[in-house]
Amino acid sequence: MVEQFAGSDEATMALPTITPRTPTVVVDEAHIVYRVHMGAAAAGSAAASLRRLIKRTSAPNVREVHAVKGITFTAYRGEAIGLIGSNGSGKSTLLRAIAGLLPVDRGAIYAQGQPSLLGVNAALLNDLSGERNVTLGCLAMGMRPDEVARLTPEIIEFSGINQRGDFASLPMRTYSSGMAARLRFAIAAAKKHEVLLIDEALATGDKGFRKRSEQRVRELRESAGTVFLVSHQLSSIRDTCERTIWLESGELRMDGPTDEVIRAYESFSNGK
């Protein structure tokens, strides 16, 4: 857009065009609280539960865990954002909330479209072959049957599950955890996502697979998507993310350029 200055006979002055960034995820003072029932009798009878509901009281054996504490940030189209922090810092919890799998206790999370969560525990059917799981996974993501047929060989090759035999035709229960995780990533990464959430999925496989995965994350970002990556391998964060968010004890400790945030996090971790 060009703005003009009126009221002058001089040559029209124009401002440079500025392309606005498009927000894809807005996290606004989000608090996420787990309620954990302690002991077998924690839930109590149905009548007791109804009384607590009416009186708005908690069960006596329920423990609350404040996993995410007032986090605020905005993610934009075309960004790859790393999430780092100590174990239990709230990274995976935050991803699940962005995906709509966990409710926000206070505050709000807004997302464009339906974010797709890819984790090492993503559901695949153990009794079906890897190839059949590829077909079902792609169809579930909204791909056309002809598109699925065209992409299936590429997905299997990308995953590397056939490097030591024809594992694509074998049931998933015969796969190692690493093979299954690689196949999950290959399926999810075959589609362009508005928001893709990746939880430790790049930590599996050999160096070649990690390189292919990191390149695919860059391609997804460049195709106008937003990628969030949780990983304990800081090298993967450095190689794929230009921005990183550091969470610690459920709080946002730092948000900025990846090199700066990782440097601060390493200094913190070494000083423990």
PyMOL commands that set and color helices and strands:
alter all, ss='L'
color gray80, all
select helices_A, chain A and resi 46-55+91-98+130-140+145-159+167-169+172-174+177-188+201-203+207-222+234-240+258-270
alter helices_A, ss='H'
color red, helices_A
select strands_A, chain A and resi 23-37+62-76+80-84+106-111+116-119+195-199+226-230+243-248+251-257
alter strands_A, ss='S'
color yellow, strands_A
deselect
rebuild
show_as cartoon
